[in-house]
Amino acid sequence: MNIAVLGTGMVGQAIAGRLHELGHSVVVGTRDPASTLARTEPDGMGNPPFAAWHGDHQGVALATFADAAAGAELVVNASNGNVALEVLRLAGAENLAGKPLLDIANPLDFSAGFPPTLFVKDSDSLGEQVQRAFPEAKVVKTLNTLTASLMADPKSLGQSSTIFVSGDDAGAKATVVGLLESFGHDDVIDLGPLETARGTEMLLPIWLRLMGALGTAQFNFKIVR
């Protein structure tokens, strides 16, 4: 499958690398490919610049958001939540129309420091905002409740854990669930329509505090029936 991954941070790198490993044709989208490759400083979290990752993943192409999305059959929004709508506008509504849009972004507000709050919650979600802004896209919210490395390689935990999907289009959800299962996710719960993304986005406050208490991001939720 031809897949565009919008975002060059750790989430984008983890997802793009795993998709390429599984045999998909992957293009990572960024604002300015030349500038992205020219960066030599670590990012805000101390991670190596994108060029270092790209040097080890030469089979993954790099393009503008619009060029990446135009040739894709499925688009992954791996951008920061506070710029997600802007990134998708740069990708182009016409390039998202009719396609599954796997939305990983969380509405985290760091303006008051750490831990962040949510800039949308309770009666709305970022996933729903994306769907309203791009009504012809088929938005599926998933993977936003665990760290990037576990999104791509859940088996590294050594036991089964749970992820969730929310979306209004059954076909798009089925496509996304197939990808998730190929990553190794063996307990995927379909919560229902996209409105249910309000719940998964609101898991982030407890996730962040668990990370602080455990001293690691290498954990996930498990729903025991």
KEGUVEX-294781 format. One line per field, with one value per residue: residue number from 1; residue in three letters; chain; x, y, z of N, C-alpha, C, O in turn. Coordinates in nm, 2 decimals, padded with zeros to 4 digits. Each point is the difference from the previous one (the first is absolute). Layout:
num NUM/...
residuo ala/...
cadena A/...
nx X/...
ny Y/...
nz Z/...
cax X/...
cay Y/...
caz Z/...
cx X/...
cy Y/...
cz Z/...
ox X/...
oy Y/...
oz Z/...
//
This chain:
num 1/2/3/4/5/6/7/8/9/10/11/12/13/14/15/16/17/18/19/20/21/22/23/24/25/26/27/28/29/30/31/32/33/34/35/36/37/38/39/40/41/42/43/44/45/46/47/48/49/50/51/52/53/54/55/56/57/58/59/60/61/62/63/64/65/66/67/68/69/70/71/72/73/74/75/76/77/78/79/80/81/82/83/84/85/86/87/88/89/90/91/92/93/94/95/96/97/98/99/100/101/102/103/104/105/106/107/108/109/110/111/112/113/114/115/116/117/118/119/120/121/122/123/124/125/126/127/128/129/130/131/132/133/134/135/136/137/138/139/140/141/142/143/144/145/146/147/148/149/150/151/152/153/154/155/156/157/158/159/160/161/162/163/164/165/166/167/168/169/170/171/172/173/174/175/176/177/178/179/180/181/182/183/184/185/186/187/188/189/190/191/192/193/194/195/196/197/198/199/200/201/202/203/204/205/206/207/208/209/210/211/212/213/214/215/216/217/218/219/220/221/222/223/224/225
residuo met/asn/ile/ala/val/leu/gly/thr/gly/met/val/gly/gln/ala/ile/ala/gly/arg/leu/his/glu/leu/gly/his/ser/val/val/val/gly/thr/arg/asp/pro/ala/ser/thr/leu/ala/arg/thr/glu/pro/asp/gly/met/gly/asn/pro/pro/phe/ala/ala/trp/his/gly/asp/his/gln/gly/val/ala/leu/ala/thr/phe/ala/asp/ala/ala/ala/gly/ala/glu/leu/val/val/asn/ala/ser/asn/gly/asn/val/ala/leu/glu/val/leu/arg/leu/ala/gly/ala/glu/asn/leu/ala/gly/lys/pro/leu/leu/asp/ile/ala/asn/pro/leu/asp/phe/ser/ala/gly/phe/pro/pro/thr/leu/phe/val/lys/asp/ser/asp/ser/leu/gly/glu/gln/val/gln/arg/ala/phe/pro/glu/ala/lys/val/val/lys/thr/leu/asn/thr/leu/thr/ala/ser/leu/met/ala/asp/pro/lys/ser/leu/gly/gln/ser/ser/thr/ile/phe/val/ser/gly/asp/asp/ala/gly/ala/lys/ala/thr/val/val/gly/leu/leu/glu/ser/phe/gly/his/asp/asp/val/ile/asp/leu/gly/pro/leu/glu/thr/ala/arg/gly/thr/glu/met/leu/leu/pro/ile/trp/leu/arg/leu/met/gly/ala/leu/gly/thr/ala/gln/phe/asn/phe/lys/ile/val/arg
cadena A/A/A/A/A/A/A/A/A/A/A/A/A/A/A/A/A/A/A/A/A/A/A/A/A/A/A/A/A/A/A/A/A/A/A/A/A/A/A/A/A/A/A/A/A/A/A/A/A/A/A/A/A/A/A/A/A/A/A/A/A/A/A/A/A/A/A/A/A/A/A/A/A/A/A/A/A/A/A/A/A/A/A/A/A/A/A/A/A/A/A/A/A/A/A/A/A/A/A/A/A/A/A/A/A/A/A/A/A/A/A/A/A/A/A/A/A/A/A/A/A/A/A/A/A/A/A/A/A/A/A/A/A/A/A/A/A/A/A/A/A/A/A/A/A/A/A/A/A/A/A/A/A/A/A/A/A/A/A/A/A/A/A/A/A/A/A/A/A/A/A/A/A/A/A/A/A/A/A/A/A/A/A/A/A/A/A/A/A/A/A/A/A/A/A/A/A/A/A/A/A/A/A/A/A/A/A/A/A/A/A/A/A/A/A/A/A/A/A/A/A/A/A/A/A
nx 00.08/-00.15/00.21/-00.19/00.22/-00.20/00.20/00.09/-00.20/00.02/-00.14/00.05/00.13/-00.08/-00.12/00.10/00.10/-00.14/-00.07/00.14/00.01/-00.17/00.17/-00.02/-00.17/00.22/-00.20/00.22/-00.18/00.06/00.06/00.16/-00.08/-00.03/-00.19/-00.17/00.00/-00.11/-00.21/00.08/-00.15/00.11/-00.11/-00.21/-00.03/00.07/-00.21/00.07/00.18/-00.15/00.11/00.00/-00.17/-00.01/00.14/-00.13/-00.06/00.20/-00.04/00.10/-00.19/00.12/-00.18/-00.04/-00.04/00.04/00.21/00.06/-00.07/00.13/00.20/-00.08/00.08/00.21/-00.17/00.22/-00.18/00.19/-00.18/00.13/-00.04/00.18/00.10/-00.10/-00.10/00.13/00.06/-00.15/00.01/00.15/-00.08/-00.12/-00.12/00.09/00.15/-00.15/-00.03/-00.17/00.12/00.08/-00.14/00.20/-00.19/00.20/-00.04/00.17/-00.20/00.19/-00.08/00.15/-00.20/-00.11/00.07/00.17/-00.15/00.04/-00.05/-00.21/00.11/00.04/-00.21/00.02/00.02/00.21/00.01/00.19/-00.02/-00.09/00.15/00.11/-00.10/00.01/00.19/-00.02/-00.15/00.15/00.07/00.16/-00.12/00.22/-00.16/00.21/00.00/-00.22/-00.04/00.11/00.14/00.12/00.14/-00.10/00.04/00.21/00.03/-00.20/00.05/00.03/-00.22/-00.01/-00.10/-00.15/-00.03/-00.05/-00.11/00.04/-00.21/00.09/-00.22/00.03/00.22/-00.20/-00.09/-00.10/-00.21/-00.17/-00.06/-00.14/-00.22/-00.09/-00.06/-00.21/-00.17/-00.04/-00.13/-00.20/-00.09/00.05/00.06/-00.11/00.04/-00.15/00.13/00.09/-00.20/-00.02/-00.22/00.00/00.00/-00.22/-00.12/-00.03/-00.15/-00.21/00.05/-00.04/-00.20/-00.17/-00.07/-00.11/-00.22/-00.13/-00.06/-00.16/-00.21/-00.07/-00.06/-00.22/00.12/00.17/-00.15/-00.10/-00.14/-00.09/-00.08/-00.02/00.02
ny -00.12/00.10/00.00/00.11/00.05/00.04/00.05/00.19/00.05/00.05/00.17/00.22/00.09/00.07/00.19/00.21/00.06/00.07/00.21/00.15/00.04/00.15/00.15/00.11/00.06/00.02/00.11/00.05/00.02/00.14/00.11/-00.06/-00.09/00.17/00.12/-00.09/00.01/00.20/-00.08/00.17/00.17/-00.03/-00.20/00.07/-00.16/00.15/00.04/-00.21/00.11/00.15/00.20/00.08/00.12/00.22/00.10/00.03/00.21/-00.10/-00.18/00.10/-00.03/00.14/00.04/00.11/00.17/00.20/00.08/00.09/00.21/00.16/-00.01/00.14/-00.19/00.03/00.09/00.04/-00.01/00.05/00.11/00.18/-00.08/00.05/-00.19/-00.11/00.13/00.08/-00.13/-00.02/00.17/-00.02/-00.11/00.14/00.19/00.16/00.10/00.16/00.16/-00.02/00.17/-00.21/00.06/-00.09/-00.01/00.09/00.14/00.10/-00.02/-00.06/00.02/00.05/00.06/-00.18/-00.04/-00.05/-00.15/-00.12/00.20/00.00/-00.02/-00.22/00.09/-00.20/00.22/-00.04/00.00/-00.07/-00.18/00.05/00.06/-00.17/-00.13/00.09/-00.04/-00.20/00.16/00.12/00.13/-00.15/00.17/-00.02/00.00/00.08/-00.19/00.07/-00.21/00.07/-00.10/00.18/00.03/00.11/00.22/00.08/00.07/-00.03/-00.08/00.21/00.02/-00.08/00.20/-00.16/00.11/00.16/-00.08/00.22/-00.09/00.17/-00.06/00.18/00.01/-00.08/00.11/00.20/00.00/-00.03/00.18/00.15/-00.05/00.04/00.21/00.07/-00.07/00.14/00.16/-00.08/00.16/-00.05/00.21/-00.09/00.18/-00.15/00.18/-00.04/00.08/00.12/-00.01/-00.20/00.11/00.03/-00.17/-00.05/00.13/-00.07/-00.12/00.15/00.09/-00.13/00.05/00.19/-00.02/-00.08/00.14/00.15/-00.06/00.00/00.21/-00.03/00.00/-00.08/00.14/-00.16/00.11/-00.04/-00.03/00.05/-00.16
nz 00.00/-00.13/00.08/00.05/-00.01/00.09/-00.10/00.07/00.08/00.22/00.05/-00.03/00.15/00.20/00.00/00.01/00.19/00.16/-00.01/00.07/00.22/00.04/-00.03/00.20/-00.13/00.06/00.05/00.02/00.14/-00.17/00.18/00.14/-00.19/-00.15/00.01/-00.11/-00.22/-00.04/00.04/00.12/-00.01/00.20/00.00/-00.05/-00.16/-00.15/-00.09/-00.03/-00.07/-00.07/00.00/00.22/00.07/-00.04/00.15/00.18/-00.07/-00.06/00.13/00.18/-00.11/-00.13/00.13/-00.19/00.15/-00.09/00.01/00.19/00.06/-00.09/00.08/00.15/00.09/00.07/00.12/00.00/00.13/-00.12/-00.08/00.00/00.21/00.12/-00.06/00.17/00.15/00.16/00.17/00.16/00.15/00.17/00.17/00.13/00.02/-00.13/00.13/00.07/-00.16/00.15/00.10/-00.02/00.16/-00.07/00.12/-00.06/-00.17/00.10/00.09/-00.09/00.22/-00.16/-00.08/00.06/-00.21/00.14/-00.09/-00.19/-00.10/00.08/-00.20/00.02/00.05/00.10/-00.03/00.08/-00.22/00.10/00.13/00.20/00.16/00.09/00.16/00.21/00.12/00.10/-00.05/-00.12/00.17/-00.02/00.09/00.00/00.15/-00.02/00.13/00.01/-00.03/-00.18/00.14/-00.04/00.17/00.17/-00.03/00.02/00.21/-00.09/-00.20/-00.09/-00.05/-00.21/-00.05/00.03/-00.20/00.14/-00.18/-00.03/-00.02/-00.11/00.00/-00.14/-00.02/-00.06/-00.17/00.03/00.08/-00.15/-00.11/00.08/-00.01/-00.20/-00.04/00.07/-00.13/-00.17/00.09/-00.03/-00.12/00.21/00.05/-00.17/00.12/-00.09/-00.01/-00.20/00.04/-00.20/-00.03/-00.10/-00.20/-00.01/-00.07/-00.22/-00.11/00.03/-00.18/-00.16/00.04/-00.07/-00.21/-00.03/00.06/-00.16/-00.16/00.05/-00.02/-00.21/-00.03/-00.04/-00.19/00.12/-00.09/00.11/-00.14/00.20/-00.21/00.21/-00.16
cax -00.08/00.07/-00.04/00.06/00.01/00.02/00.06/00.14/00.04/00.01/-00.11/00.00/00.11/-00.04/-00.11/00.05/00.09/-00.07/-00.07/00.10/00.05/-00.11/-00.01/-00.08/00.07/-00.03/00.06/-00.02/-00.03/00.05/-00.03/00.11/00.10/00.14/00.02/-00.01/00.12/00.11/00.01/00.10/-00.02/-00.11/-00.13/-00.03/00.01/00.14/00.02/00.08/-00.07/-00.07/00.10/00.06/-00.10/-00.02/00.11/-00.02/-00.12/00.00/-00.11/-00.11/00.02/-00.03/-00.06/-00.09/-00.12/-00.09/00.05/-00.01/-00.14/-00.06/00.02/-00.03/-00.13/-00.03/00.08/00.02/00.03/00.09/00.04/-00.04/-00.14/-00.02/00.02/-00.05/-00.09/00.08/00.07/-00.10/-00.03/00.11/-00.01/-00.10/-00.13/-00.02/00.09/-00.05/-00.14/-00.03/00.10/00.01/00.10/00.03/00.03/00.06/00.03/-00.07/-00.02/00.08/00.03/00.11/00.02/00.02/00.10/-00.03/-00.06/-00.09/-00.14/-00.06/-00.07/-00.14/-00.03/-00.14/-00.10/00.06/00.13/00.08/-00.04/-00.13/00.03/00.06/-00.10/-00.08/00.08/00.03/-00.11/00.01/00.10/-00.06/00.09/00.01/00.08/00.06/00.15/00.04/00.01/00.12/00.11/00.02/00.06/-00.10/-00.10/00.05/00.05/-00.06/00.05/00.12/-00.04/00.00/-00.13/-00.11/-00.05/-00.12/-00.02/-00.14/-00.02/-00.13/-00.01/-00.14/00.00/00.03/00.10/00.13/00.04/00.05/00.13/00.09/00.02/00.09/00.14/00.04/00.02/00.13/00.10/00.00/-00.10/-00.10/-00.12/-00.05/-00.15/-00.07/-00.09/-00.12/00.02/00.12/-00.02/00.06/00.13/00.00/00.04/00.15/00.08/00.00/00.09/00.14/00.04/00.04/00.12/00.12/00.03/00.06/00.14/00.07/00.00/00.07/00.13/00.02/-00.11/-00.01/-00.12/-00.13/-00.12/-00.06/-00.14/-00.03/-00.15
cay 00.12/00.13/00.07/00.13/00.02/00.14/00.03/-00.06/-00.03/-00.14/-00.08/-00.02/-00.09/-00.14/-00.05/-00.02/-00.10/-00.13/-00.02/-00.03/-00.13/-00.10/-00.01/00.11/00.12/00.10/00.14/00.09/00.13/00.10/00.13/00.04/-00.11/00.04/00.05/-00.11/-00.08/00.08/00.02/-00.09/00.00/-00.08/00.07/00.05/-00.11/-00.05/-00.11/00.04/00.06/-00.09/-00.05/-00.12/-00.11/-00.02/-00.06/-00.14/-00.04/00.07/-00.04/00.09/00.13/00.12/00.10/00.10/-00.06/-00.02/-00.10/-00.13/-00.04/-00.01/-00.13/-00.10/-00.07/00.02/00.11/-00.01/00.13/-00.02/00.13/00.04/00.03/00.14/00.04/-00.11/00.06/00.07/-00.10/-00.06/00.10/00.00/-00.13/00.02/-00.08/-00.09/-00.11/-00.09/-00.04/-00.14/-00.09/-00.01/00.09/-00.05/00.12/-00.04/00.12/00.03/00.14/00.03/00.14/00.02/00.14/00.02/-00.09/-00.14/-00.07/00.08/-00.02/-00.03/00.12/-00.04/-00.12/-00.02/00.01/00.00/-00.06/00.04/-00.09/00.05/00.12/-00.04/-00.04/00.11/00.09/-00.08/-00.09/-00.11/-00.09/-00.10/00.01/-00.11/00.03/-00.12/00.00/00.12/-00.04/-00.06/00.07/-00.02/-00.13/-00.10/00.01/-00.08/-00.14/-00.03/-00.13/00.02/00.00/-00.14/-00.06/00.07/00.12/00.04/00.13/00.04/00.07/00.08/00.06/-00.01/-00.08/-00.14/-00.05/00.06/-00.06/-00.14/00.02/00.04/-00.11/-00.09/00.05/-00.01/-00.14/-00.03/00.05/-00.09/00.03/-00.12/00.03/00.13/00.02/00.10/00.08/00.05/00.12/00.09/00.07/-00.07/00.05/00.09/-00.09/-00.04/00.12/00.04/-00.09/00.05/00.05/-00.11/-00.06/00.08/-00.01/-00.14/00.01/00.06/-00.10/-00.11/00.04/-00.05/00.00/-00.13/-00.07/00.02/-00.05/-00.13/-00.01/-00.14/-00.02
caz 00.00/00.00/00.13/00.04/00.15/00.01/00.12/00.00/00.14/00.04/-00.04/-00.15/-00.03/00.04/-00.09/-00.14/00.00/00.01/-00.12/-00.11/00.03/-00.03/-00.14/-00.06/-00.06/00.10/-00.02/00.11/-00.04/00.09/-00.06/-00.09/00.01/00.01/00.13/00.09/-00.01/00.04/00.14/00.06/00.15/00.05/00.01/00.13/00.10/00.00/-00.10/-00.12/-00.11/-00.09/-00.10/00.05/-00.02/-00.14/-00.06/00.03/-00.07/-00.13/-00.08/00.03/-00.07/00.07/-00.09/00.07/00.04/-00.11/-00.10/00.07/00.01/-00.13/-00.06/00.10/00.01/00.14/00.06/00.14/00.07/00.11/00.04/00.13/00.00/-00.01/-00.14/-00.08/-00.10/-00.09/-00.08/-00.09/-00.10/-00.09/-00.07/-00.10/00.01/-00.12/00.01/00.11/-00.03/-00.03/00.05/00.14/00.07/00.14/00.08/00.13/00.08/00.12/00.03/00.11/00.01/00.09/00.03/00.14/00.04/00.00/-00.11/-00.08/00.00/-00.13/-00.05/-00.03/00.08/00.05/-00.10/-00.14/00.00/-00.12/-00.11/-00.06/-00.07/-00.13/-00.09/-00.05/-00.09/-00.13/00.00/-00.10/00.05/00.08/00.12/00.10/00.11/00.07/00.04/00.08/00.15/00.03/-00.05/-00.14/-00.02/00.02/-00.11/-00.11/00.05/00.13/00.06/00.09/00.14/00.05/00.02/-00.07/00.06/-00.07/-00.06/-00.04/-00.12/-00.01/-00.14/-00.06/-00.13/00.03/-00.09/00.04/00.13/-00.03/-00.06/00.11/00.09/-00.07/00.02/00.14/00.03/-00.06/00.09/00.11/00.09/00.00/00.07/-00.06/00.03/-00.07/00.10/-00.07/-00.09/00.03/00.13/00.11/00.01/00.12/00.11/-00.01/00.02/00.14/00.07/00.00/00.13/00.08/-00.06/00.03/00.14/00.01/-00.05/00.11/00.11/-00.04/-00.05/-00.14/-00.09/-00.06/00.06/-00.07/00.07/-00.04/00.04/00.04/00.00
cx 00.09/-00.05/00.08/00.00/00.04/00.06/00.14/00.05/00.01/-00.11/00.00/00.11/-00.03/-00.10/00.06/00.10/-00.06/-00.08/00.09/00.05/-00.10/-00.03/-00.08/00.09/-00.04/00.07/-00.03/-00.02/00.06/-00.02/00.11/00.10/00.14/00.03/00.00/00.13/00.13/00.02/00.10/-00.01/-00.10/-00.13/-00.02/00.01/00.14/00.02/00.08/-00.08/-00.05/00.10/00.07/-00.08/-00.01/00.12/00.00/-00.13/-00.01/-00.11/-00.13/00.02/-00.04/-00.06/-00.08/-00.13/-00.10/00.04/-00.01/-00.15/-00.06/00.01/-00.03/-00.14/-00.05/00.09/00.01/00.03/00.09/00.06/-00.03/-00.14/-00.02/00.02/-00.07/-00.09/00.08/00.08/-00.09/-00.05/00.11/00.00/-00.11/-00.13/-00.02/00.08/-00.04/-00.13/-00.01/00.10/-00.01/00.11/00.02/00.06/00.06/00.01/-00.09/00.00/00.07/00.04/00.12/00.03/00.02/00.10/-00.04/-00.05/-00.10/-00.14/-00.05/-00.07/-00.13/-00.03/-00.15/-00.10/00.05/00.13/00.08/-00.04/-00.12/00.03/00.07/-00.10/-00.09/00.07/00.02/-00.11/00.01/00.10/-00.08/00.09/-00.02/00.09/00.06/00.14/00.04/00.02/00.12/00.12/00.04/00.06/-00.09/-00.11/00.05/00.04/-00.06/00.05/00.12/-00.03/00.00/-00.13/-00.10/-00.05/-00.11/00.02/-00.14/-00.01/-00.14/-00.01/-00.14/-00.01/00.05/00.12/00.14/00.05/00.06/00.14/00.10/00.03/00.09/00.14/00.04/00.03/00.14/00.11/00.03/-00.10/-00.11/-00.12/-00.04/-00.15/-00.05/-00.10/-00.13/00.03/00.11/-00.02/00.06/00.15/00.02/00.06/00.15/00.09/00.01/00.08/00.14/00.03/00.04/00.13/00.12/00.04/00.05/00.14/00.09/00.02/00.09/00.15/00.03/-00.12/-00.03/-00.11/-00.12/-00.11/-00.04/-00.14/-00.03/-00.15/-00.03
cy 00.13/00.08/00.12/00.01/00.15/00.03/-00.08/-00.03/-00.15/-00.09/-00.03/-00.10/-00.14/-00.06/-00.02/-00.11/-00.14/-00.03/-00.04/-00.14/-00.11/00.00/00.11/00.10/00.12/00.13/00.07/00.14/00.10/00.14/00.02/-00.12/00.04/00.05/-00.11/-00.08/00.08/00.01/-00.10/00.00/-00.10/00.08/00.04/-00.10/-00.06/-00.11/00.05/00.07/-00.10/-00.06/-00.12/-00.13/-00.03/-00.07/-00.15/-00.06/00.06/-00.04/00.08/00.13/00.12/00.10/00.10/-00.08/-00.03/-00.11/-00.14/-00.05/-00.03/-00.15/-00.12/-00.06/00.02/00.10/-00.02/00.14/-00.03/00.13/00.03/00.05/00.15/00.05/-00.10/00.06/00.08/-00.09/-00.06/00.10/00.01/-00.12/00.02/-00.09/-00.09/-00.12/-00.10/-00.06/-00.15/-00.10/-00.02/00.09/-00.04/00.11/-00.05/00.12/00.02/00.15/00.05/00.15/00.02/00.14/00.03/-00.10/-00.15/-00.04/00.09/-00.03/-00.04/00.13/-00.03/-00.13/00.00/00.00/00.00/-00.07/00.05/-00.09/00.05/00.14/-00.02/-00.04/00.11/00.09/-00.07/-00.10/-00.12/-00.10/-00.10/-00.02/-00.12/00.04/-00.12/00.03/00.12/-00.03/-00.07/00.07/-00.06/-00.14/-00.12/00.00/-00.10/-00.14/-00.03/-00.13/00.02/00.01/-00.14/-00.06/00.09/00.12/00.05/00.13/00.01/00.06/00.07/00.05/-00.03/-00.09/-00.14/-00.05/00.05/-00.06/-00.14/00.01/00.03/-00.11/-00.10/00.04/-00.02/-00.14/-00.04/00.05/-00.09/00.02/-00.11/00.02/00.14/00.01/00.11/00.07/00.05/00.13/00.09/00.07/-00.07/00.03/00.09/-00.08/-00.03/00.12/00.04/-00.11/00.06/00.06/-00.12/-00.07/00.08/-00.02/-00.14/00.00/00.06/-00.10/-00.12/00.03/-00.04/00.02/-00.14/-00.08/00.03/-00.05/-00.14/-00.01/-00.15/-00.02/-00.10
cz 00.00/00.12/00.02/00.15/00.02/00.14/00.01/00.14/00.03/-00.04/-00.15/-00.04/00.03/-00.09/-00.14/-00.01/00.00/-00.13/-00.11/00.02/-00.04/-00.15/-00.07/-00.07/00.08/-00.04/00.13/-00.04/00.10/-00.07/-00.11/00.01/00.01/00.14/00.11/00.00/00.04/00.15/00.06/00.16/00.04/00.01/00.15/00.11/00.01/-00.09/-00.12/-00.11/-00.10/-00.10/00.05/-00.02/-00.15/-00.07/00.02/-00.07/-00.13/-00.09/00.02/-00.06/00.10/-00.10/00.08/00.04/-00.11/-00.09/00.07/00.00/-00.13/-00.05/00.10/-00.01/00.15/00.06/00.15/00.05/00.12/00.05/00.14/-00.01/-00.02/-00.14/-00.10/-00.11/-00.11/-00.09/-00.10/-00.11/-00.11/-00.09/-00.12/00.01/-00.11/00.00/00.12/-00.03/-00.04/00.05/00.15/00.06/00.14/00.08/00.14/00.09/00.13/00.03/00.12/00.00/00.11/00.04/00.15/00.05/00.00/00.14/-00.08/00.04/-00.14/-00.05/-00.06/00.08/00.03/-00.11/-00.15/00.01/-00.12/-00.12/-00.07/-00.07/-00.13/-00.10/-00.05/-00.10/-00.14/-00.01/-00.10/00.04/00.09/00.12/00.09/00.11/00.07/00.03/00.08/00.15/00.04/-00.07/-00.14/-00.02/00.01/-00.11/-00.11/00.04/00.13/00.06/00.09/00.14/00.06/00.03/-00.07/00.07/-00.10/-00.06/-00.05/-00.13/00.00/-00.14/-00.05/-00.12/00.03/-00.08/00.04/00.13/-00.03/-00.06/00.10/00.10/-00.06/00.02/00.15/00.04/-00.07/00.08/00.12/00.11/00.00/00.08/-00.03/00.03/-00.08/00.09/-00.07/-00.08/00.05/00.13/00.12/00.02/00.12/00.12/-00.01/00.01/00.14/00.09/00.02/00.14/00.09/-00.06/00.04/00.15/00.02/-00.05/00.11/00.11/-00.03/-00.05/-00.14/-00.08/-00.06/00.08/-00.09/00.08/-00.05/00.06/00.03/00.01/00.11
ox 00.10/-00.12/00.13/-00.11/00.11/-00.07/00.01/00.12/-00.01/00.01/-00.02/-00.01/00.02/00.02/-00.03/-00.01/00.04/00.00/-00.03/00.02/00.04/-00.09/-00.03/00.12/-00.11/00.12/-00.12/00.08/-00.01/-00.04/-00.04/00.08/00.08/00.11/00.08/00.05/00.10/00.11/00.01/00.06/-00.10/00.00/00.09/00.01/00.02/00.11/00.00/-00.12/00.05/-00.01/00.03/00.04/00.00/-00.02/00.06/-00.02/-00.10/-00.03/-00.10/00.10/-00.08/00.07/-00.01/-00.03/-00.05/-00.08/-00.03/-00.02/-00.09/-00.09/00.02/-00.09/-00.12/00.12/-00.11/00.10/-00.06/00.11/-00.08/-00.04/-00.10/-00.04/00.02/00.01/-00.03/00.00/00.03/-00.02/-00.02/00.04/00.02/00.01/-00.05/-00.03/00.05/-00.04/00.08/-00.02/-00.04/00.10/-00.09/00.11/-00.07/00.03/-00.11/00.09/-00.06/00.05/-00.03/00.10/00.07/00.01/-00.10/00.05/-00.06/-00.04/00.08/-00.08/-00.08/00.08/-00.07/-00.05/-00.08/00.05/-00.06/00.00/-00.01/-00.06/-00.03/00.00/-00.04/-00.06/00.02/00.02/-00.07/00.01/-00.10/00.09/-00.11/00.12/-00.08/00.06/00.12/00.02/00.00/-00.02/-00.04/-00.04/00.00/-00.06/-00.08/00.00/00.07/00.00/00.04/00.09/00.01/-00.01/00.03/00.00/-00.02/00.06/-00.08/00.10/-00.10/00.10/-00.07/-00.11/00.11/00.09/00.10/00.12/00.10/00.09/00.11/00.11/00.08/00.09/00.12/00.10/00.07/00.11/00.10/00.00/-00.06/-00.08/00.03/-00.07/00.04/-00.10/-00.09/00.11/00.05/00.09/00.03/00.06/00.11/00.08/00.07/00.11/00.10/00.00/00.07/00.12/00.10/00.08/00.10/00.12/00.09/00.09/00.11/00.11/00.07/00.08/00.12/-00.11/-00.10/00.03/00.00/00.02/00.03/-00.02/00.00/-00.07/-00.12
oy 00.00/00.03/00.00/-00.02/00.04/-00.01/-00.11/-00.03/-00.08/-00.11/-00.11/-00.08/-00.09/-00.12/-00.11/-00.08/-00.09/-00.11/-00.09/-00.08/-00.11/-00.07/-00.01/00.01/00.04/00.00/00.01/00.05/-00.02/00.00/00.04/00.00/-00.07/-00.04/-00.01/-00.04/-00.06/00.05/-00.11/-00.09/-00.03/00.12/-00.01/00.03/-00.10/-00.07/00.11/-00.03/-00.11/-00.12/-00.09/-00.10/-00.12/-00.08/-00.08/-00.12/00.07/00.07/-00.02/00.07/-00.02/00.02/-00.01/-00.11/-00.10/-00.08/-00.10/-00.12/-00.09/-00.05/-00.11/00.07/-00.01/00.00/-00.02/00.06/-00.03/00.00/-00.07/00.06/00.04/00.12/00.02/-00.04/-00.01/00.02/-00.02/-00.04/00.01/00.00/-00.06/-00.12/-00.11/-00.10/-00.11/-00.10/-00.05/-00.12/00.09/00.01/00.02/00.05/-00.06/-00.02/-00.04/00.07/00.05/00.05/-00.02/00.03/00.10/-00.02/-00.03/00.06/00.10/-00.10/-00.01/00.06/00.10/-00.09/00.10/-00.11/00.02/-00.03/00.06/00.06/00.00/00.02/00.07/00.04/00.01/00.05/00.07/-00.12/-00.10/-00.11/00.03/-00.09/-00.04/00.01/-00.09/00.10/00.02/00.09/-00.07/00.07/-00.10/-00.07/-00.10/-00.10/-00.07/-00.09/00.00/-00.01/-00.09/-00.01/-00.02/-00.12/00.11/00.00/-00.05/00.10/-00.10/00.07/-00.05/00.05/-00.09/-00.04/-00.02/-00.07/-00.07/-00.03/-00.04/-00.09/-00.06/-00.03/-00.07/-00.08/-00.04/-00.03/-00.08/-00.06/00.00/-00.06/-00.02/-00.09/00.10/-00.08/00.12/-00.06/00.04/00.01/-00.02/00.04/00.07/-00.04/00.03/00.05/00.01/-00.02/00.05/00.02/-00.05/-00.03/00.02/-00.05/-00.06/00.00/-00.02/-00.06/-00.05/-00.01/-00.05/-00.09/-00.01/00.01/-00.02/-00.10/00.08/-00.07/-00.03/00.01/-00.08/00.07/-00.04
oz 00.06/00.01/-00.02/00.07/-00.04/00.10/-00.03/00.02/-00.09/-00.04/-00.05/-00.08/-00.08/-00.04/-00.06/-00.09/-00.07/-00.05/-00.08/-00.09/-00.04/-00.05/-00.12/00.04/00.01/-00.04/00.04/-00.09/00.12/-00.12/-00.11/00.09/00.08/00.05/00.09/00.10/00.04/00.04/-00.04/00.06/-00.08/00.01/00.08/00.12/00.07/00.00/-00.03/-00.01/-00.01/-00.04/-00.09/-00.04/-00.04/-00.09/-00.08/00.01/-00.03/-00.10/-00.07/00.02/00.09/-00.10/00.12/-00.05/-00.01/-00.04/-00.07/-00.03/-00.02/-00.06/-00.04/-00.05/00.02/-00.04/00.06/-00.04/00.11/00.06/00.06/-00.10/-00.07/-00.03/-00.12/-00.12/-00.12/-00.12/-00.12/-00.11/-00.12/-00.12/-00.10/00.00/00.01/-00.06/00.01/00.06/-00.08/-00.02/00.07/-00.06/00.09/-00.02/00.08/00.12/00.00/-00.04/00.10/-00.10/00.11/00.05/00.03/00.13/-00.06/00.10/00.06/00.06/-00.09/00.07/-00.03/00.00/-00.04/-00.03/-00.09/00.11/-00.10/-00.11/-00.12/-00.10/-00.10/-00.11/-00.12/-00.09/-00.10/00.02/00.02/-00.07/00.04/00.01/00.04/-00.03/00.03/-00.05/00.03/00.07/00.10/-00.09/-00.04/-00.10/-00.07/-00.03/-00.05/-00.09/00.10/00.12/00.07/00.09/00.12/00.04/-00.04/00.12/-00.10/00.05/00.00/-00.05/00.06/-00.06/00.05/-00.04/00.04/00.04/00.00/00.01/00.06/00.03/00.01/00.04/00.07/00.02/00.02/00.07/00.06/-00.01/00.06/00.10/-00.10/00.01/00.06/-00.04/00.01/00.04/00.07/-00.05/00.12/00.07/00.09/00.10/00.05/00.08/00.10/00.06/00.05/00.12/00.09/00.04/00.07/00.08/00.03/00.03/00.09/00.06/00.02/00.06/00.09/00.00/-00.03/00.06/-00.08/00.08/-00.08/00.10/-00.11/00.12/-00.09/00.08/00.01
//
